[in-house]
Amino acid sequence: MKYFLITMGVLFTIIGFVGAVLPLLPTTPFLLVAVICFSKSSERFENWLVNTKVYITYVESFKNNKGYTLKNKFKLLISVYIVVGFSIFMIDHSLIRLGLVIMVVIQTIVLFTVVKTLPKDF
């Protein structure tokens, strides 16, 4: 079971890191699952993951406080808007453009209605 959890942790870590670059793929849930897998299988991998810049940037605040500061929410949205906006500009298919717009609208709504906004001090 230990090796299975390590394998799953590595897989979810890779997906999470890819999600840090591609805004269509979420980062936080994959890294949370990875750290859970590592916590049950390998202290070394867990310590490595929780000390990576990607984990600290995307997950630490969310894991500890169940939300993001308003500044972090806007940072996340700006990166999503830039990459998705570029995709919308480059793609010549109306249905895909519409799908991307709908996805960005849903992400924005979820970020501001479901995810808690933390005070500046966090």
Phi, psi and omega per residue, in radians:
M1 nan -0.608 -3.125
K2 -1.029 -0.814 -3.103
Y3 -1.212 -0.584 3.066
F4 -1.104 -0.790 3.140
L5 -1.150 -0.657 3.078
I6 -1.118 -0.765 3.116
T7 -1.063 -0.795 3.123
M8 -1.128 -0.690 3.102
G9 -1.073 -0.760 3.106
V10 -1.119 -0.764 3.130
L11 -1.057 -0.841 -3.137
F12 -1.183 -0.543 3.071
T13 -1.142 -0.789 3.115
I14 -1.063 -0.805 3.128
I15 -1.085 -0.725 3.117
G16 -1.100 -0.733 3.112
F17 -1.151 -0.669 3.063
V18 -1.112 -0.675 3.108
G19 -1.123 -0.421 3.083
A20 -1.209 -0.428 -3.128
V21 -1.691 -0.646 -3.128
L22 -1.782 1.966 -3.070
P23 -1.193 -0.221 3.112
L24 -1.323 -0.313 -3.088
L25 -1.935 2.175 -3.111
P26 -1.239 2.601 -3.137
T27 -1.717 -0.889 -2.987
T28 -0.962 -0.895 -3.085
P29 -1.098 -0.643 -3.134
F30 -1.191 -0.711 3.122
L31 -1.233 -0.569 3.058
L32 -1.114 -0.762 3.109
V33 -1.137 -0.694 3.128
A34 -1.073 -0.779 -3.120
V35 -1.189 -0.553 3.054
I36 -1.145 -0.795 3.105
C37 -1.042 -0.783 -3.126
F38 -1.197 -0.600 -3.116
S39 -1.155 -0.453 3.138
K40 -1.633 -0.096 -3.041
S41 -2.295 -0.630 -3.035
S42 -2.641 1.928 3.114
E43 -1.108 -0.614 3.132
R44 -1.087 -0.834 3.114
F45 -1.142 -0.698 3.130
E46 -1.070 -0.830 3.125
N47 -1.067 -0.695 3.109
W48 -1.077 -0.843 -3.066
L49 -1.122 -0.808 -3.073
V50 -1.220 -0.200 3.087
N51 -1.771 0.027 3.090
T52 -1.322 2.645 -3.139
K53 -1.107 -0.674 -3.134
V54 -1.085 -0.788 -3.137
Y55 -1.097 -0.825 -3.109
I56 -1.094 -0.734 -3.105
T57 -1.186 -0.801 -2.982
Y58 -1.711 -0.451 -2.940
V59 -2.008 -0.657 -2.972
E60 -0.923 -0.909 -3.134
S61 -1.104 -0.744 -3.127
F62 -1.139 -0.737 -3.122
K63 -1.153 -0.799 -3.073
N64 -1.336 -0.637 -2.984
N65 -2.073 -0.014 3.123
K66 1.050 0.597 3.110
G67 -3.123 -3.057 3.124
Y68 -2.253 2.690 3.004
T69 -1.247 2.823 3.139
L70 -1.059 -0.667 3.109
K71 -1.065 -0.778 3.132
N72 -1.172 -0.627 3.082
K73 -1.070 -0.781 3.138
F74 -1.163 -0.645 3.071
K75 -1.052 -0.806 3.119
L76 -1.054 -0.802 -3.108
L77 -1.157 -0.690 -3.140
I78 -1.063 -0.761 3.124
S79 -1.124 -0.686 3.098
V80 -1.126 -0.809 -3.123
Y81 -1.071 -0.688 -3.133
I82 -1.134 -0.883 -3.066
V83 -1.217 -0.773 -3.140
V84 -1.208 -0.657 3.082
G85 -1.052 -0.737 3.076
F86 -1.091 -0.722 3.122
S87 -1.098 -0.764 3.127
I88 -1.068 -0.711 3.136
F89 -1.142 -0.665 -3.043
M90 -1.457 -0.472 -3.064
I91 -1.493 2.398 -3.082
D92 -1.889 0.557 -3.123
H93 -2.178 2.065 -3.010
S94 -1.068 -0.704 -3.112
L95 -1.177 -0.648 3.097
I96 -1.188 -0.731 3.076
R97 -1.021 -0.804 3.129
L98 -1.067 -0.751 3.114
G99 -1.062 -0.728 3.114
L100 -1.135 -0.714 3.105
V101 -1.108 -0.788 3.117
I102 -1.066 -0.744 3.135
M103 -1.061 -0.761 -3.131
V104 -1.157 -0.700 3.111
V105 -1.094 -0.781 3.127
I106 -1.115 -0.760 3.108
Q107 -1.038 -0.739 3.141
T108 -1.139 -0.781 3.138
I109 -1.087 -0.806 -3.137
V110 -1.100 -0.752 -3.108
L111 -1.077 -0.621 -3.094
F112 -1.687 -0.184 3.129
T113 -1.956 -0.621 -3.079
V114 -1.663 -0.752 -3.093
V115 -1.455 2.211 -3.098
K116 -1.130 2.456 3.047
T117 -1.668 2.119 -3.101
L118 -1.560 2.695 3.043
P119 -1.141 2.867 -3.096
K120 -1.004 -0.485 -3.031
D121 -1.165 -0.272 -3.095
F122 -1.438 nan nan
